[in-house]
Amino acid sequence: MIASQVTAASKAWKFNSLFEEYPLEEAVKRASEMERERAYWSQLPLIQELYKVGWRGWQDLPGAQLIQDLYEWEQGINRQNKNEPSYPKVHSNPYIWKGELAPEQMRDVDIRLYLLVANGIGSTGFSTVQAFLEGNLEARQLINWWHFDEETHEDMKLYAISHRWGVPEDHLLMESEKLRIGLLKEQEQAIDINNIRTVTRFQATRYGPAILAGALMLFERENVWTSQRLRPALQRHYRYTNEDLVFVNVHTFIDIFHVKLGEYLVAKYAKTKEEQELVRAMYQNQKLRQAELSKAFFNKLFAGKTVKLTQDEVDGNVG
């Protein structure tokens, strides 16, 4: 984006002022109400239904047990890693919550996250195409709604880094483009239960069934609590302003709703054993890979080594 577009965008993010006016819990509540209002005006009855307070309709659909199993599995992984300071991910963990990174290290973490977010957008877009090819209108509508939100988050992160650290936007866009070119070189691969645990996220969403988008929506449920932990830490230890925090602020509430999309999509359309196992593998792989990459990142960082973002990490971006 050019500078004038970024300035206009920062004014358009109406929810962000709530986080300056109110304590975090109240801001999340009011921002969530604003999101439900947006759904009301969307003209998509399904979105309006899923975004209602207390909606639990997924529990009556065929894939409900799979979702419950995944949530229980994740709770177990969280317990296993409760004393791991790099957990659960590079950009939100006890190292940052406790202020143990130097400012320049925090800047590098921020830039790293932007590059991952910018190149993860392709995954959501490919899932929309897959839903179209499958003739699944409901899935396409839900994924399109999710994809639009993710596109706006890229702009938020670009703005936040430029505003907080003074990194030129042109530089960030150029670095992102280098990684995008690498993604496009990946080989086409049919996705099935035999290779789902070895392919990248990019390959899975580009060549696999649309239902895998549901797994990624479900995976965003951890973004809510990690962002709510991260926000006060960035203010306290790194002096982030509310404008610097727009990307973090949106993730304190928006993924509450994205998870609802995923619950519906997976519970309704992951009907066969193979479909359910594909979703299970996608979800679990993202969680385990994220933790592994974060631990490796901080081991290198605190050893004084240069930590360069690799193409492999971009391929496996977990957003």
GULO-271938 format. One record per residue (C-alpha): residue in one letter; residue number from 1; x, y, z. Coordinates in pm, 1 decimal, padded with zeros to 6 digits. Layout:
+----+-----+----------+----------+----------+
! aa !   i !        x !        y !        z !
+----+-----+----------+----------+----------+
!  A ! NUM !        X !        Y !        Z !
...
+----+-----+----------+----------+----------+
//
This chain:
+----+-----+----------+----------+----------+
! aa !   i !        x !        y !        z !
+----+-----+----------+----------+----------+
!  M !   1 !  00000.0 !  00000.0 !  00000.0 !
!  I !   2 !  00105.3 !  00358.7 ! -00054.2 !
!  A !   3 !  00130.3 !  00586.9 !  00248.1 !
!  S !   4 ! -00207.4 !  00755.0 !  00192.2 !
!  Q !   5 ! -00378.3 !  00415.4 !  00173.8 !
!  V !   6 ! -00218.8 !  00303.3 !  00499.7 !
!  T !   7 ! -00329.1 !  00620.9 !  00677.3 !
!  A !   8 ! -00683.6 !  00574.1 !  00550.1 !
!  A !   9 ! -00677.7 !  00211.1 !  00658.4 !
!  S !  10 ! -00565.0 !  00295.4 !  01011.9 !
!  K !  11 ! -00866.2 !  00529.1 !  01046.0 !
!  A !  12 ! -01098.4 !  00262.9 !  00905.7 !
!  W !  13 ! -01016.3 !  00010.6 !  01179.3 !
!  K !  14 ! -01298.1 !  00133.3 !  01401.8 !
!  F !  15 ! -01260.8 ! -00144.2 !  01657.1 !
!  N !  16 ! -00911.7 ! -00027.2 !  01750.5 !
!  S !  17 ! -01027.5 !  00283.3 !  01936.7 !
!  L !  18 ! -01212.2 !  00057.0 !  02180.6 !
!  F !  19 ! -00880.9 ! -00077.0 !  02308.0 !
!  E !  20 ! -00769.2 !  00274.7 !  02391.5 !
!  E !  21 ! -01093.0 !  00371.1 !  02563.7 !
!  Y !  22 ! -01163.0 !  00059.3 !  02769.3 !
!  P !  23 ! -00983.5 ! -00210.3 !  02972.1 !
!  L !  24 ! -00897.5 ! -00518.8 !  02767.5 !
!  E !  25 ! -01189.1 ! -00736.6 !  02878.1 !
!  E !  26 ! -01445.5 ! -00465.1 !  02806.0 !
!  A !  27 ! -01279.2 ! -00376.4 !  02475.4 !
!  V !  28 ! -01296.1 ! -00741.0 !  02364.3 !
!  K !  29 ! -01663.9 ! -00753.3 !  02458.7 !
!  R !  30 ! -01748.1 ! -00435.8 !  02266.3 !
!  A !  31 ! -01536.1 ! -00534.1 !  01964.6 !
!  S !  32 ! -01715.4 ! -00869.6 !  01955.9 !
!  E !  33 ! -02049.7 ! -00687.7 !  01951.5 !
!  M !  34 ! -01920.0 ! -00477.3 !  01662.9 !
!  E !  35 ! -01823.2 ! -00796.2 !  01476.6 !
!  R !  36 ! -02172.0 ! -00941.2 !  01524.1 !
!  E !  37 ! -02313.3 ! -00617.1 !  01385.2 !
!  R !  38 ! -02089.3 ! -00655.0 !  01080.6 !
!  A !  39 ! -02223.8 ! -01007.9 !  01032.0 !
!  Y !  40 ! -02579.9 ! -00874.5 !  01057.6 !
!  W !  41 ! -02517.7 ! -00640.0 !  00765.0 !
!  S !  42 ! -02335.6 ! -00903.5 !  00560.8 !
!  Q !  43 ! -02651.6 ! -01035.0 !  00389.4 !
!  L !  44 ! -02525.9 ! -01388.3 !  00459.1 !
!  P !  45 ! -02782.2 ! -01563.4 !  00681.5 !
!  L !  46 ! -02541.2 ! -01845.4 !  00767.8 !
!  I !  47 ! -02279.1 ! -01601.9 !  00902.8 !
!  Q !  48 ! -02547.9 ! -01422.2 !  01102.4 !
!  E !  49 ! -02654.6 ! -01751.9 !  01259.9 !
!  L !  50 ! -02304.0 ! -01871.7 !  01345.3 !
!  Y !  51 ! -02209.7 ! -01538.4 !  01503.5 !
!  K !  52 ! -02499.7 ! -01535.0 !  01748.8 !
!  V !  53 ! -02402.0 ! -01532.2 !  02116.0 !
!  G !  54 ! -02385.7 ! -01886.6 !  02249.9 !
!  W !  55 ! -02417.5 ! -02064.0 !  01914.5 !
!  R !  56 ! -02330.0 ! -02433.1 !  01960.3 !
!  G !  57 ! -02504.8 ! -02582.8 !  01661.4 !
!  W !  58 ! -02191.0 ! -02766.8 !  01550.5 !
!  Q !  59 ! -02238.5 ! -03009.7 !  01838.1 !
!  D !  60 ! -02535.0 ! -03165.0 !  01656.8 !
!  L !  61 ! -02350.0 ! -03220.9 !  01328.8 !
!  P !  62 ! -02167.7 ! -03538.3 !  01208.2 !
!  G !  63 ! -01811.3 ! -03422.3 !  01280.2 !
!  A !  64 ! -01876.0 ! -03291.1 !  01631.0 !
!  Q !  65 ! -01681.6 ! -03567.1 !  01806.5 !
!  L !  66 ! -01376.3 ! -03495.5 !  01592.4 !
!  I !  67 ! -01373.4 ! -03132.4 !  01706.1 !
!  Q !  68 ! -01411.2 ! -03231.7 !  02070.3 !
!  D !  69 ! -01124.8 ! -03478.4 !  02029.7 !
!  L !  70 ! -00901.1 ! -03209.5 !  01876.4 !
!  Y !  71 ! -00974.5 ! -02964.3 !  02156.5 !
!  E !  72 ! -00895.2 ! -03225.9 !  02420.6 !
!  W !  73 ! -00574.5 ! -03320.5 !  02237.7 !
!  E !  74 ! -00468.7 ! -02955.9 !  02226.1 !
!  Q !  75 ! -00531.8 ! -02911.9 !  02598.7 !
!  G !  76 ! -00300.6 ! -03206.9 !  02660.3 !
!  I !  77 ! -00026.4 ! -03054.1 !  02444.1 !
!  N !  78 ! -00065.6 ! -02724.1 !  02628.6 !
!  R !  79 ! -00024.1 ! -02900.0 !  02962.5 !
!  Q !  80 !  00285.5 ! -03083.0 !  02840.7 !
!  N !  81 !  00445.9 ! -02754.5 !  02738.7 !
!  K !  82 !  00335.1 ! -02533.1 !  03027.5 !
!  N !  83 !  00694.8 ! -02483.1 !  03139.6 !
!  E !  84 !  00842.7 ! -02429.8 !  02791.3 !
!  P !  85 !  00920.7 ! -02055.6 !  02753.5 !
!  S !  86 !  00913.4 ! -02064.5 !  02372.8 !
!  Y !  87 !  00563.0 ! -02212.7 !  02366.0 !
!  P !  88 !  00327.1 ! -02187.2 !  02186.8 !
!  K !  89 !  00474.4 ! -01975.2 !  01903.1 !
!  V !  90 !  00751.9 ! -01736.4 !  01807.3 !
!  H !  91 !  00551.4 ! -01415.6 !  01838.1 !
!  S !  92 !  00361.9 ! -01491.8 !  02160.3 !
!  N !  93 !  00524.1 ! -01683.4 !  02446.3 !
!  P !  94 !  00665.1 ! -01632.4 !  02799.5 !
!  Y !  95 !  00991.6 ! -01487.8 !  02667.1 !
!  I !  96 !  00792.3 ! -01196.6 !  02526.2 !
!  W !  97 !  00526.3 ! -01183.6 !  02797.6 !
!  K !  98 !  00802.8 ! -01138.1 !  03057.0 !
!  G !  99 !  00994.0 ! -00883.0 !  02849.5 !
!  E ! 100 !  01307.5 ! -01092.9 !  02803.7 !
!  L ! 101 !  01377.7 ! -00982.8 !  02445.1 !
!  A ! 102 !  01585.9 ! -00677.7 !  02359.0 !
!  P ! 103 !  01402.9 ! -00417.0 !  02145.4 !
!  E ! 104 !  01591.5 ! -00515.5 !  01830.6 !
!  Q ! 105 !  01500.4 ! -00880.3 !  01889.8 !
!  M ! 106 !  01135.2 ! -00787.4 !  01929.8 !
!  R ! 107 !  01155.1 ! -00591.9 !  01605.0 !
!  D ! 108 !  01291.1 ! -00898.4 !  01424.9 !
!  V ! 109 !  01009.6 ! -01113.5 !  01567.9 !
!  D ! 110 !  00757.6 ! -00857.0 !  01443.2 !
!  I ! 111 !  00904.1 ! -00850.4 !  01092.3 !
!  R ! 112 !  00915.9 ! -01229.0 !  01085.4 !
!  L ! 113 !  00548.0 ! -01244.5 !  01172.4 !
!  Y ! 114 !  00455.0 ! -01002.3 !  00894.6 !
!  L ! 115 !  00635.6 ! -01213.2 !  00636.3 !
!  L ! 116 !  00458.6 ! -01526.0 !  00755.7 !
!  V ! 117 !  00118.7 ! -01357.0 !  00756.6 !
!  A ! 118 !  00168.8 ! -01202.2 !  00412.4 !
!  N ! 119 !  00258.3 ! -01536.0 !  00258.4 !
!  G ! 120 ! -00001.4 ! -01733.9 !  00449.8 !
!  I ! 121 ! -00282.9 ! -01547.8 !  00274.9 !
!  G ! 122 ! -00238.5 ! -01771.5 ! -00029.2 !
!  S ! 123 ! -00352.7 ! -02069.9 !  00173.3 !
!  T ! 124 ! -00691.6 ! -01917.1 !  00248.1 !
!  G ! 125 ! -00738.1 ! -01810.0 ! -00113.3 !
!  F ! 126 ! -00667.9 ! -02155.4 ! -00251.1 !
!  S ! 127 ! -00929.5 ! -02306.3 ! -00020.5 !
!  T ! 128 ! -01191.6 ! -02077.7 ! -00172.4 !
!  V ! 129 ! -01108.1 ! -02214.0 ! -00516.8 !
!  Q ! 130 ! -01125.0 ! -02572.1 ! -00389.1 !
!  A ! 131 ! -01472.5 ! -02510.2 ! -00245.0 !
!  F ! 132 ! -01582.6 ! -02375.5 ! -00582.4 !
!  L ! 133 ! -01443.9 ! -02679.9 ! -00764.3 !
!  E ! 134 ! -01625.3 ! -02906.7 ! -00518.0 !
!  G ! 135 ! -01952.0 ! -02722.0 ! -00576.6 !
!  N ! 136 ! -01986.3 ! -02642.5 ! -00205.5 !
!  L ! 137 ! -02150.5 ! -02300.7 ! -00182.8 !
!  E ! 138 ! -02168.5 ! -02290.6 !  00196.6 !
!  A ! 139 ! -01800.6 ! -02373.1 !  00233.9 !
!  R ! 140 ! -01709.8 ! -02113.5 ! -00027.5 !
!  Q ! 141 ! -01906.6 ! -01841.6 !  00151.2 !
!  L ! 142 ! -01748.6 ! -01920.2 !  00487.8 !
!  I ! 143 ! -01396.3 ! -01941.7 !  00347.9 !
!  N ! 144 ! -01441.8 ! -01620.0 !  00150.1 !
!  W ! 145 ! -01550.8 ! -01437.8 !  00466.2 !
!  W ! 146 ! -01246.0 ! -01572.8 !  00650.5 !
!  H ! 147 ! -01015.9 ! -01494.6 !  00357.9 !
!  F ! 148 ! -01130.0 ! -01131.7 !  00347.4 !
!  D ! 149 ! -01051.9 ! -01090.5 !  00717.1 !
!  E ! 150 ! -00706.1 ! -01239.8 !  00672.5 !
!  E ! 151 ! -00634.9 ! -00999.7 !  00385.2 !
!  T ! 152 ! -00710.1 ! -00703.1 !  00610.5 !
!  H ! 153 ! -00482.4 ! -00842.3 !  00881.1 !
!  E ! 154 ! -00188.7 ! -00831.6 !  00642.8 !
!  D ! 155 ! -00243.8 ! -00457.3 !  00601.6 !
!  M ! 156 ! -00270.7 ! -00414.6 !  00977.5 !
!  K ! 157 !  00061.1 ! -00584.6 !  01041.0 !
!  L ! 158 !  00234.1 ! -00390.2 !  00764.2 !
!  Y ! 159 !  00107.6 ! -00064.8 !  00913.6 !
!  A ! 160 !  00195.3 ! -00165.0 !  01270.0 !
!  I ! 161 !  00556.9 ! -00253.4 !  01190.4 !
!  S ! 162 !  00613.1 !  00061.7 !  00988.3 !
!  H ! 163 !  00454.7 !  00272.5 !  01261.5 !
!  R ! 164 !  00634.8 !  00106.9 !  01554.8 !
!  W ! 165 !  00978.3 !  00036.5 !  01412.1 !
!  G ! 166 !  01007.8 !  00277.2 !  01120.2 !
!  V ! 167 !  01075.0 ! -00003.6 !  00872.7 !
!  P ! 168 !  00990.5 !  00119.2 !  00519.3 !
!  E ! 169 !  00685.9 ! -00054.7 !  00377.7 !
!  D ! 170 !  00856.9 ! -00096.7 !  00041.4 !
!  H ! 171 !  01130.4 ! -00299.1 !  00210.4 !
!  L ! 172 !  00878.2 ! -00527.2 !  00380.6 !
!  L ! 173 !  00684.2 ! -00579.0 !  00059.3 !
!  M ! 174 !  01001.6 ! -00662.0 ! -00131.3 !
!  E ! 175 !  01108.2 ! -00920.7 !  00126.5 !
!  S ! 176 !  00760.7 ! -01072.7 !  00117.6 !
!  E ! 177 !  00771.8 ! -01097.2 ! -00260.8 !
!  K ! 178 !  01095.6 ! -01298.1 ! -00248.8 !
!  L ! 179 !  00928.9 ! -01556.5 ! -00028.1 !
!  R ! 180 !  00612.8 ! -01565.2 ! -00240.1 !
!  I ! 181 !  00815.6 ! -01655.3 ! -00547.7 !
!  G ! 182 !  00961.9 ! -01948.4 ! -00356.4 !
!  L ! 183 !  00615.6 ! -02072.8 ! -00263.2 !
!  L ! 184 !  00506.4 ! -02083.8 ! -00624.0 !
!  K ! 185 !  00788.6 ! -02324.1 ! -00707.2 !
!  E ! 186 !  00639.4 ! -02599.3 ! -00494.2 !
!  Q ! 187 !  00545.3 ! -02916.4 ! -00677.5 !
!  E ! 188 !  00181.6 ! -03010.1 ! -00731.7 !
!  Q ! 189 !  00084.6 ! -03299.8 ! -00508.6 !
!  A ! 190 ! -00241.4 ! -03484.9 ! -00464.8 !
!  I ! 191 ! -00332.8 ! -03474.7 ! -00095.4 !
!  D ! 192 ! -00451.2 ! -03785.6 !  00085.2 !
!  I ! 193 ! -00423.1 ! -03955.9 !  00421.1 !
!  N ! 194 ! -00087.5 ! -04106.8 !  00324.8 !
!  N ! 195 !  00093.2 ! -03774.6 !  00279.5 !
!  I ! 196 ! -00107.6 ! -03515.9 !  00474.0 !
!  R ! 197 !  00145.3 ! -03524.1 !  00760.2 !
!  T ! 198 !  00440.9 ! -03451.3 !  00533.6 !
!  V ! 199 !  00314.0 ! -03187.0 !  00289.5 !
!  T ! 200 !  00324.9 ! -02815.5 !  00369.5 !
!  R ! 201 !  00023.5 ! -02604.6 !  00458.3 !
!  F ! 202 !  00054.0 ! -02431.8 !  00122.8 !
!  Q ! 203 !  00040.3 ! -02762.6 ! -00064.9 !
!  A ! 204 ! -00244.2 ! -02894.8 !  00149.1 !
!  T ! 205 ! -00471.8 ! -02599.5 !  00084.8 !
!  R ! 206 ! -00372.2 ! -02562.7 ! -00280.0 !
!  Y ! 207 ! -00421.2 ! -02927.5 ! -00376.6 !
!  G ! 208 ! -00632.0 ! -03071.5 ! -00094.8 !
!  P ! 209 ! -01005.6 ! -03056.9 ! -00018.4 !
!  A ! 210 ! -01169.9 ! -02734.9 !  00103.6 !
!  I ! 211 ! -01245.3 ! -02900.9 !  00437.2 !
!  L ! 212 ! -00881.8 ! -02841.5 !  00535.9 !
!  A ! 213 ! -00961.1 ! -02471.1 !  00563.3 !
!  G ! 214 ! -01186.7 ! -02569.6 !  00851.6 !
!  A ! 215 ! -00890.9 ! -02722.6 !  01033.3 !
!  L ! 216 ! -00700.3 ! -02394.6 !  01001.3 !
!  M ! 217 ! -00998.8 ! -02194.8 !  01125.2 !
!  L ! 218 ! -01020.3 ! -02419.4 !  01431.6 !
!  F ! 219 ! -00649.0 ! -02376.1 !  01489.5 !
!  E ! 220 ! -00698.7 ! -02001.5 !  01533.1 !
!  R ! 221 ! -00867.5 ! -02056.6 !  01869.8 !
!  E ! 222 ! -00530.4 ! -02023.5 !  02044.8 !
!  N ! 223 ! -00482.1 ! -01678.2 !  01890.7 !
!  V ! 224 ! -00744.8 ! -01536.2 !  02125.1 !
!  W ! 225 ! -00578.8 ! -01617.9 !  02456.2 !
!  T ! 226 ! -00223.9 ! -01566.1 !  02331.0 !
!  S ! 227 ! -00311.8 ! -01221.8 !  02194.4 !
!  Q ! 228 ! -00482.0 ! -01128.5 !  02518.5 !
!  R ! 229 ! -00161.5 ! -01224.7 !  02702.0 !
!  L ! 230 !  00056.1 ! -01049.0 !  02447.0 !
!  R ! 231 ! -00112.6 ! -00708.7 !  02437.6 !
!  P ! 232 ! -00033.0 ! -00587.9 !  02792.7 !
!  A ! 233 !  00319.8 ! -00732.4 !  02766.3 !
!  L ! 234 !  00396.9 ! -00531.1 !  02452.8 !
!  Q ! 235 !  00266.6 ! -00216.3 !  02620.0 !
!  R ! 236 !  00452.9 ! -00273.6 !  02944.5 !
!  H ! 237 !  00787.3 ! -00402.9 !  02823.6 !
!  Y ! 238 !  00820.5 ! -00263.9 !  02472.4 !
!  R ! 239 !  00616.4 !  00058.4 !  02488.7 !
!  Y ! 240 !  00381.7 ! -00026.4 !  02201.3 !
!  T ! 241 !  00108.7 !  00230.2 !  02145.0 !
!  N ! 242 ! -00248.7 !  00133.8 !  02065.1 !
!  E ! 243 ! -00182.5 !  00200.4 !  01696.1 !
!  D ! 244 !  00119.3 ! -00029.3 !  01709.3 !
!  L ! 245 ! -00109.8 ! -00295.6 !  01853.4 !
!  V ! 246 ! -00383.2 ! -00298.3 !  01588.7 !
!  F ! 247 ! -00286.2 ! -00644.9 !  01462.5 !
!  V ! 248 ! -00272.7 ! -00783.4 !  01815.8 !
!  N ! 249 ! -00594.9 ! -00610.1 !  01916.1 !
!  V ! 250 ! -00795.3 ! -00762.9 !  01632.8 !
!  H ! 251 ! -00678.8 ! -01111.1 !  01728.0 !
!  T ! 252 ! -00803.3 ! -01073.8 !  02084.6 !
!  F ! 253 ! -01155.2 ! -01117.7 !  01948.0 !
!  I ! 254 ! -01181.7 ! -01190.4 !  01573.7 !
!  D ! 255 ! -01072.4 ! -01552.1 !  01597.9 !
!  I ! 256 ! -01353.1 ! -01624.8 !  01842.0 !
!  F ! 257 ! -01567.9 ! -01594.7 !  01531.0 !
!  H ! 258 ! -01331.4 ! -01763.4 !  01287.2 !
!  V ! 259 ! -01339.4 ! -02069.0 !  01511.4 !
!  K ! 260 ! -01719.6 ! -02074.1 !  01478.4 !
!  L ! 261 ! -01678.6 ! -02088.5 !  01100.6 !
!  G ! 262 ! -01437.6 ! -02378.5 !  01137.8 !
!  E ! 263 ! -01660.3 ! -02565.2 !  01381.0 !
!  Y ! 264 ! -01950.6 ! -02549.7 !  01138.1 !
!  L ! 265 ! -01742.8 ! -02635.8 !  00833.0 !
!  V ! 266 ! -01567.2 ! -02932.9 !  00991.5 !
!  A ! 267 ! -01865.2 ! -03065.2 !  01186.2 !
!  K ! 268 ! -02094.9 ! -03056.2 !  00881.8 !
!  Y ! 269 ! -01864.2 ! -03158.2 !  00598.6 !
!  A ! 270 ! -01599.1 ! -03386.5 !  00752.9 !
!  K ! 271 ! -01826.8 ! -03688.0 !  00726.6 !
!  T ! 272 ! -01611.9 ! -03979.2 !  00614.3 !
!  K ! 273 ! -01330.6 ! -04137.3 !  00812.0 !
!  E ! 274 ! -01072.6 ! -04015.4 !  00559.3 !
!  E ! 275 ! -01204.3 ! -03657.8 !  00566.0 !
!  Q ! 276 ! -01191.1 ! -03655.9 !  00943.7 !
!  E ! 277 ! -00839.8 ! -03797.4 !  00952.8 !
!  L ! 278 ! -00723.1 ! -03531.9 !  00703.9 !
!  V ! 279 ! -00860.3 ! -03259.4 !  00931.5 !
!  R ! 280 ! -00709.1 ! -03421.4 !  01240.0 !
!  A ! 281 ! -00366.3 ! -03446.2 !  01080.1 !
!  M ! 282 ! -00377.2 ! -03088.4 !  00950.9 !
!  Y ! 283 ! -00472.6 ! -02950.0 !  01290.9 !
!  Q ! 284 ! -00222.3 ! -03153.1 !  01489.4 !
!  N ! 285 !  00063.5 ! -03092.5 !  01246.4 !
!  Q ! 286 !  00018.3 ! -02716.5 !  01263.1 !
!  K ! 287 !  00026.5 ! -02720.5 !  01642.9 !
!  L ! 288 !  00333.3 ! -02943.0 !  01674.4 !
!  R ! 289 !  00524.3 ! -02773.8 !  01393.3 !
!  Q ! 290 !  00460.3 ! -02430.2 !  01538.4 !
!  A ! 291 !  00600.6 ! -02530.3 !  01876.5 !
!  E ! 292 !  00903.3 ! -02697.0 !  01717.4 !
!  L ! 293 !  00988.1 ! -02391.4 !  01506.0 !
!  S ! 294 !  00948.8 ! -02156.4 !  01801.5 !
!  K ! 295 !  01183.9 ! -02357.4 !  02021.1 !
!  A ! 296 !  01445.7 ! -02375.6 !  01745.8 !
!  F ! 297 !  01413.2 ! -02001.8 !  01681.8 !
!  F ! 298 !  01479.2 ! -01900.6 !  02041.9 !
!  N ! 299 !  01760.5 ! -02151.1 !  02086.9 !
!  K ! 300 !  01941.5 ! -01981.9 !  01798.8 !
!  L ! 301 !  01844.9 ! -01631.4 !  01906.5 !
!  F ! 302 !  01981.5 ! -01664.0 !  02259.2 !
!  A ! 303 !  02292.8 ! -01838.6 !  02130.2 !
!  G ! 304 !  02372.2 ! -01519.2 !  01942.8 !
!  K ! 305 !  02317.4 ! -01672.5 !  01601.7 !
!  T ! 306 !  02153.3 ! -01498.5 !  01307.2 !
!  V ! 307 !  01801.1 ! -01632.6 !  01272.7 !
!  K ! 308 !  01697.2 ! -01607.0 !  00910.5 !
!  L ! 309 !  01346.1 ! -01695.4 !  00800.0 !
!  T ! 310 !  01367.6 ! -02001.3 !  00576.9 !
!  Q ! 311 !  01145.6 ! -02095.5 !  00285.8 !
!  D ! 312 !  01054.9 ! -02413.0 !  00472.4 !
!  E ! 313 !  00909.1 ! -02209.8 !  00758.2 !
!  V ! 314 !  00708.1 ! -01996.0 !  00518.7 !
!  D ! 315 !  00572.4 ! -02310.0 !  00354.0 !
!  G ! 316 !  00452.4 ! -02430.1 !  00690.1 !
!  N ! 317 !  00320.0 ! -02093.6 !  00805.9 !
!  V ! 318 !  00059.8 ! -02127.1 !  01074.8 !
!  G ! 319 ! -00051.6 ! -01765.1 !  01087.7 !
+----+-----+----------+----------+----------+
//
